[in-house]
Amino acid sequence: MAAFSLTVRDSKHRSTCTINALERSQRRFSVVPFHSITAAWTDGEVDDWSDAPFDISDLQKEVSVVVPSSGEEWKQVEVKDKNGRITKRTIHTLGDSVLRVKDRFYLAGVDETGVGSGMYFFAELATKNAPPTLEEAYNTLKPKVVREAEGRELNVLRQGEWFAIPAQVRTSELMRDVERGIAAYRLNHVLGRDGHHELEEAILYKAGTRTWISGRYGGTSLSITS
């Protein structure tokens, strides 16, 4: 049976006690805010638990733990900079896990590129099959083009849900496309409709899903995808 510890309404002390009790119980559990479950259930239309169109009995039928949490911990993770150098930073996690919400799968985890000790996220996985491990769940978040670039050992950078892939394209070639009217040049461009990742310079193509950055990493162009 799935056990859920919900932290959004509890005090810090009560939340810690609940998590510790779950860890000692040896039951399969996942620590996910009710608001995240509500948003997943309604395809993002509702993200407030008080307005959730379901009750606890619905959760027991339609929500289950696929890959359980390993428990609360502070851990060191590797982070790659723009030059490909690996550094380490410490993040706080309540235990990454995978949940099924109705017929979809979601990864609950901490983004190590976020501010402070990492940023919590709850992301839908683009798969119809339950991932057997957390590693496979994280790989599922990566678009095919990103996995292929990593397979070629390119220095792929990530910030949140966005990936930057080095590309052998000169800035002059990109600017010619701007002059031809098939791309647009933008300063301080924000990625995504409601995003918070800002690019100093960007070349936006009118067709396709990629954005090109130029002039930020020693003149190297990067292809951005999500």
PATI-68830 format. One record per atom (N, C-alpha, C, O): x, y, z. Coordinates in steps of 0.2 Angstrom, whole numbers, plus 5000, padded with zeros to 4 digits. Example, Ala and Ser with C-alpha at 12.3 -4.5 7.8 and 13.67 -1.06 7.14 Angstrom:
BEGIN
506649725039;506249785039;506649845039;507149835042;506449895035;506849955036;506450005039;506750065040;
This chain:
BEGIN
500449945000;500050005000;500450065000;500950065004;500350114996;500750174996;500550225002;500050225004;501150255004;501050295010;501350365008;501850375004;500950415009;501050485007;501150525013;500750535017;501750565013;501850615018;501850685015;502250695010;501350725017;501250785014;501450845018;501250855024;501950885015;502250935020;502051005019;502251045023;501551015014;501351085013;501051125019;501051185020;500651085023;500251115028;500551105035;500251125040;501051055035;501251045042;501851085044;502151125040;501951095051;502551125053;503151085052;503151025050;503751125052;504351085051;504451025055;504750975053;504351035062;504450985066;504050925065;504250865065;503350935064;502850885062;503050845056;503050785055;503250885051;503450855044;504050805045;504050745043;504550825049;505150785050;504950725054;505250665053;504550725059;504350665063;503950625058;504050555059;503550645054;503150605049;503650565045;503550505044;504150595042;504650565037;505050515041;505150465038;505250535047;505650485051;505250425052;505450365052;504550435054;504150375055;504050325049;504050265050;504050365043;503950325037;504550285036;504550225034;505150315037;505750285036;505850215040;506050165038;505650225046;505750165051;505150115050;505350055051;504650135046;504150085045;504250035040;503949975039;504750045036;505050005030;504449995025;504449945021;503950045025;503450045019;503650085013;504150125014;503350065008;503550105002;503150175002;502550175003;503550225002;503250295002;503550344998;504050334995;503150394997;503450454993;503250514996;502650524998;503650564997;503450635000;503350684994;503750704991;502650694993;502450734988;501950784991;501450764994;501950844989;501450894991;500750874988;500750854982;500250884992;499550874989;499450924983;499150904978;499750984983;499651024978;499850994971;499551004966;500450964971;500750934965;500350874963;500250864957;500050834967;499550784965;498950814962;498750784957;498750864965;498150894962;498250924955;497850914950;498850954954;499050984947;499050924942;498850934937;499350874944;499450814940;498750784938;498650764932;498350774943;497750744942;497250784937;496950764933;497350854937;496950894933;497350924927;497050974924;497850894925;498250924919;498450994920;498451034915;498551014927;498851084928;498251134929;498351194930;497651114928;497051164928;496951184935;496751244936;497051144940;496951154947;497651134951;497851084950;497951184955;498551164959;498451184966;498951184970;497851194968;497651204975;497351144978;496751124976;497551114983;497251054986;496551064989;496151024988;496451124991;495751144994;495251144988;494651134989;495451144982;494951144976;495051074972;494751074967;495351024975;495450964972;494850924970;494350924974;494750904964;494050874962;494050794964;493850754960;494350774969;494450704971;494450704979;494550754982;494350644982;494450634989;495050584990;495250554986;495150564997;495650514998;495450444995;495950414994;494850424995;494750364992;494950364985;495150304982;494850414981;495050414974;495850414974;496150374969;496250444978;496950434979;497150364980;497650344976;496850324984;496950264985;496950214979;497250164979;496450234975;496350194969;496850214963;497050174959;496950284962;497250304956;497950334957;498250354952;498250334963;498950354964;499250294968;499050264973;499850284965;500250224969;501050244968;501250284963;501450214972;502150224972;502450174967;502350114968;502850194962;503150154957;503850144960;504050084960;504250194961;504950184964;504950224970;504850284970;504950194976;504850224982;505450274984;506050274981;505350314989;505850364992;506350324996;506150274999;506950344995;507450315000;507550355006;507950335010;507150405007;507150445014;507550515013;507850525008;507450555018;507750615018;508450615019;508750575023;508850655015;509550655016;509850725013;509550755008;510450735015;510850785012;511350745008;511750705011;511450765001;511950724997;512350774993;512050824991;512950744991;513350784986;513150754979;513150694978;513150804974;512950784967;513450824963;513750874965;513650794957;514050824953;513750874948;513150864945;514050934947;513750984943;514251004938;514851014940;514051014931;514551024926;514451104924;513951124923;515051134924;515051204922;515151214914;515151164910;515151274911;515151284904;515751264901;515751254895;516251254905;516851224902;516951154902;517451124901;516451114905;516451044906;516751024912;516850964913;516951064917;517251044923;516751024928;516251054928;516950974931;516450944936;516550974943;517150964946;516050994946;516151024953;515550984957;515150954955;515650994964;515150954968;514751014972;515151064975;514150994974;513751044978;513350994982;513150944980;513051024988;512650984992;511951004992;511751064992;511450954991;510750974990;510350934995;510650884998;509750954997;509350925002;508750894998;508450924994;508650835000;508050794996;507650755001;507950735006;507050755000;506650705004;506550635001;506150595004;506950624996;506950554993;506650554987;506050564986;507050554981;506750554975;506350494974;506450444977;505750494970;505350444969;504950454963;504950504960;504550394961;504150394955;503450374957;503350324960;502950414955;502250404956;501850394950;502050414945;501350354951;500850344946;500250384948;499950374953;500050434944;499350464945;498950454939;499050474933;498450414940;497950384935;498350344930;498650294932;498450364924;498750324919;499450354917;499750344912;499650404921;500350434919;500850424925;500650414931;501450434923;501950434928;502350494929;502450534925;502550504936;502850574938;503450564942;503450514946;503950604941;504550594945;504550654950;504550714948;504650634956;504750694961;505450694963;505750644965;505750754963;506450754964;506750824966;506350864967;507350834966;507650894967;508150914961;508550874959;508050974959;508451004953;509051034956;509051084960;509650994955;510251024958;510551084955;510951114958;510251104949;510451174947;510051234950;510151284948;509551214954;509151264957;509551304962;510151284964;509251354965;509551404970;509551364977;509251314978;510051384981;510051364988;510351284988;510751264985;509951244991;510051174992;509651134987;509551074988;509551164981;509151124976;508451144976;508151174981;508051134970;507351154970;506951094968;507051054964;506351084972;505951034971;505551034965;505451094962;505450974961;505050974955;504650914955;504850864959;504050914952;503650854951;503450854943;503050894941;503850814939;503750814932;503450754929;503650694931;503050764924;502750704921;503250674916;503650704913;503250604916;503750574912;503450554905;502850524905;503750564900;503450544893;503550474891;503950454887;503150434895;503250364894;502550334896;502250354901;502350274893;501750234895;501950174899;501550144902;502650164900;502850114905;503150134911;503550184911;503050104916;503350124923;504050114923;504350064921;504450164924;505250154924;505350114930;505150124936;505850064929;506050024935;506450054940;506550034946;506850104938;507350134943;507250214942;507050244937;507550244947;507650324947;508050344941;507950394938;508650314940;509050324935;508750334928;508750374924;508350274927;507950274920;507450334920;507250354915;507150344926;506650404926;506950464924;506650504920;507550484927;507850544925;508050544918;508050594915;508250484915;508450484908;507850494904;507950524898;507250474906;506650484902;506550564901;506150584896;506750604906;506650674906;507050704900;506850764898;507550674898;507950704893;507650684886;507550634884;507650734881;507450724874;507950684871;508550674873;507750654865;508150604862;508850634859;509350614860;508750704857;509350734854;509850744860;510450754859;509650754866;510050764872;510450704873;511050704874;510050644873;510450584875;510950564869;511450534871;510750584863;511250574858;511850614858;512450594857;511750674860;512350724861;512750694867;513350694867;512450674872;512850644878;513250584876;513750574878;512950544871;513250484869;513850504865;514350464864;513850564862;514450584858;514950624862;515450654860;514850624869;515250654874;515250724873;515850754875;514750764871;514750834870;514550864877;514250824881;514850924878;514750954885;514050984885;513951044884;513550944886;512850964887;512750994894;512850964899;512451054893;512251094900;511551094901;511151084896;511351094907;510651094909;510451144914;510851164919;509851174913;509651224918;508851214919;508551224914;508651184924;507951164925;507751114919;508151064918;507251124915;507051074910;507351094903;507151064898;507851144903;508151164897;508851134896;509251134901;509051114890;509651084889;510051124884;509651144879;510651134884;511051174879;511551124876;511951094880;511551114870;512051074866;512451114862;512251154858;513151104863;513651144858;513451124851;513351064849;513551174847;513451164839;513951194835;514151254837;514151164830;514651194826;514351244821;514251234815;514051304823;513751354819;514051414821;514051434826;514251454816;514551514817;514051574818;513451564815;514151624822;513751674824;513551714817;512951734816;514051714813;513851754806;513351714802;512951744799;513351644803;512851604799;512151624802;511651624799;512151624809;511451634812;511251704810;510651714809;511651754810;511451824809;511251824801;510751874800;511451794797;511251794790;510551764790;510151794786;510351714794;509651694794;509251744797;508651744795;509451784801;509051844804;508951894798;508351914797;509451904794;509351954789;508851924783;508551964780;508851854783;508451824778;507651824780;507251804776;507551834786;506951834789;506651774792;506051764793;507151724792;506851654794;507051644802;506851594805;507351694805;507551694812;507451764815;507551814811;507451764821;507351834824;507951834830;508051784833;508251894831;508751904836;508351944842;507951984841;508551914848;508251944854;508751944859;509251914860;508652004863;509052014869;508651994875;508052004876;508951964881;508651954887;507951914886;507451924888;508051854882;507451814880;507351764885;507751734888;506651764887;506451714893;506251654889;505751654885;506451594891;506251534888;505651504891;505451514897;505151484886;504551454888;504051514889;504151574890;503351494889;502851544890;502851574897;502751634897;502951534902;502951564909;503551544912;503651534918;504151544908;504751524911;505151584915;504951634915;505651564918;506151604922;506851594920;507251624924;507051564915;507651554912;507851604907;507451604901;508251654908;508351714903;509051704900;509551684903;508951714893;509551714889;509751784887;509351824886;510451794888;510651864886;510551884879;510351934877;510751834875;510651834867;510351774865;510551724867;509951784860;509551724857;509451734850;509251784848;509451684846;509251674839;508651634839;508751574840;508051654837;507451614837;507251594830;507151644826;507151534829;506951514822;506151504822;505851484827;505851524816;505151524816;504851454815;504251444817;505251414813;505051344812;505551294816;506151314817;505251244820;505651204824;505551224831;505251264833;505951184835;505851184843;506551204846;506551204852;507051224842;507651244845;507851314845;507551354840;508151344850;508351414850;509151414850;509451364853;509451454847;510151464847;510451524851;510151574851;510951514855;511251564859;511951574856;512251524854;512151634855;512751654853;513151704857;512751744860;513751704857;514151754861;514151744868;514451794872;513951694871;513951684878;514551644881;514751654887;514751594877;515251544879;515851544874;515951494871;516151604874;516751604870;516651604863;517051574859;516051624861;515951624854;515551564851;515451554845;515551514855;515251454854;514451454853;514151484858;514151434848;513451424848;513151364851;513451314851;512551374854;512251314858;511551314855;511251364854;511351244854;510651234852;510251214859;510451174863;509751254860;509351244866;508751204865;508351214860;508551154869;507951114868;507651094875;508051094880;507051074875;506751054881;506250994880;505950974884;
